[in-house]
Each structure stands twice: as structure tokens, then as C-alpha cells.
Amino acid sequence: MKTEALEWVCEKRWPGGCRGALGPARAHRPACEHLFVTASGSPYTLFRRSLEMGSLPLVRLHAAELSRIALGDALGVCLLFARAEPASFDRAATRWLGRLCCEAPIGLGDAQLAAAALHALGRGERRAPWP
């Protein structure tokens, strides 16, 4: 049953089925039916752990292993830059703000508030710039 389901998925995704996905050199090998994860966890788990620890070098290392970082996690990375590497915060904040404007359904007013909050964080302020 699992082999039939795997063959069906491969056929839908790649022309030539699993043989097309694996290439000619690996086509004779059976497909692996489960994902291997190290004892320490998945790449995302390692990324989240390093973000919670506040280790910018580890965050960079584990973020490079991810195909995509969610907007909320990217904000966490931005805040870590503000604390650990202020010289790079402006670039990280600008990139995050751009993602926010493209990915979230926000208007110009909300974008201005987000930009003002990031700007205040970059100056080391801990209080919001509005009442």
C-alpha cells in the first residue's frame, strides 16, 4: 500500500515517476519511506532553540538550512540583531518590513507604525513611539 501511494505521488510530481525523481543512477534503489531526523531535532527545531537562546551565530547557521523562515520568526531574528549586532539591525529591519508589506494584508498606516517601531528599536528605545 505504501509503495503504491509513493509511486502515485512520484508519478504526479515528476515525469517518469520515482525513476525520474531519483535520476538514472539511483533509480534501482528502493525509495525511503520515512524521514531521518537527528537526536537533536529537525533543522527548524534547532533554529527555534538557537533563537530562544539568543545566539546569533547559531541562528545564522540553522537559518541557512531552512528553505523559508516564517514572518514571526524573522521578526525574532530582527530583534536578536538589535541586541547582538546593532550595526546590522537596520538592514534586517528593512528586509523584514518589506516582507511584512508583501506577505501580510496591512495598509499604509500599519506599515508606518511597524516602521516607526523598528526605527525606535534601532535607536535602543524600549517604548513604543506612540501613545
N, C-alpha and C positions, 0 to 999 in steps of 0.2 A: 504493500500500500504506500509506504513512504517513498519507495523508489519510483513508483508511478507518479506520485504527486511531484517529486523532484524533476522527473523527466518533463512533465507538463509545464512546470514553471520555467525550466530551461528552454523549452521549445517556444514559449511565449516571449521570452526575454531576448534570446539570441538565435539568429538564423543558424540552423544546423543543430539545435538542441544543446545538450551538455557538451557534446564534442566541439561545437563552435565556441562555447564559453571557455572551455579548458584549453583550446588550441590543439594542434596535431600532436605535440609532444606529450601531453597529459591526458589525451582522450581515452586511453586504455585503462586508466586508474579509476577506481570507484569513487564516486562523489562522497565527501564527508557529510554526515547528516547532523552534526552538532558543531557549535561554535566553541572554540577553546578560549578560556579566559584564565589569566594567571591568578594565583592565590591572592594577589593584592587588589585585583578588581579590573574592571573594564577601563579603557582609556578615559571615558567620561568620569568614572568614579575617581580615578587618580587626579584628574583635572579639578573636580569639585573639592577633593581633600586638600590639594595644594592651595586652592583659592581660599578655603576656610582657614588654613594655617597662615595665610598671608605671605607666602613665599613666591615672590615674583619670578625668580629663575625657574622654579618648578612649574609655575603656571605657564610660562612660555614654553617649556619643554612639553608639557602634556597638551597644551592647546594646539601645538603643531601636529599632534597625532589625530586631532578631530577634524572631520570634514566640515563641520559647521558648529558655531557657538551661538546659543540662543541669546536673544537680546538682553534678557535679565542677567545672564552670566557675563555677557560682555560689559554690562554696567558694573558688575562686581570687579572685573579686571580693571576697568577705568578708575574705580575708587581705590584699588590697590596701587595703581600708578600714582595717584595723588599723594598717597602716603610714602611709597617706597622709592619712586623715581619721578619727582615733580617736573624735571626737565622734559620728560616725555608725555606728561599728562595732557598738554594742550592738543597734541596730535591725536592721542587716544580719544579724548573727549569729542573732538571734531568728527572723528570717524564714527563714534557711537551716535552722535547727534544726527549724522547723515543716515545711518541705519534706522534710527527711530523715525525719522521723517518718511523714509521709504517703506518701512515694514509695518508701522502702526497707523491706525486710522486717526490721525491727530490733525488739528488745524494749525494755522499760523500762530495763534495766541499760545497754544500749548507748546509749540516748538520754541517760541520766545521764552516761555517760562523755564523750559528744560535747558535752554542755552544760558539763561541767567543763573540758574542753579549750578550748572557746570562751571561757569565763569567764577562764581563765588567760591566753589570748592578749590579751583585752581589758585585762588588768592589766599587760600588757607582759612577761609571763613567757615564756621560750623553752623551758622544760622542762615536760614533762607532769606533772600534779598527782598521778600515781600511780606506783608503782614499775615 
